[in-house]
Amino acid sequence: RPRMLVDLVIDAVVAAAARGLILPGDRIVEAEVSQKLGVSRVPVREALRILERQGVVLSEPYKGIRLM
């Protein structure tokens, strides 16, 4: 399948975590990620949902999304 914006966002978040730019427990703000990558918030939201299913991030009500 062709690479989608969602895949690029996933790769960027995982790469940032691997390089230590995002540390475990750090909040991941959807608006900041979309602005840094130059994409809309929709693919960022979907990418974070996928990463949550994979156990990479944790979404907590009223606290946001954090790197595991």
Sequence and secondary structure as in RCSB ss.txt:
>XXXX:A:sequence
RPRMLVDLVIDAVVAAAARGLILPGDRIVEAEVSQKLGVSRVPVREALRILERQGVVLSEPYKGIRLM
>XXXX:A:secstr
    HHHHHHHHHHHHHHTTSS TT EE HHHHHHHHT  HHHHHHHHHHHHHTTSEEEETTTEEEE 
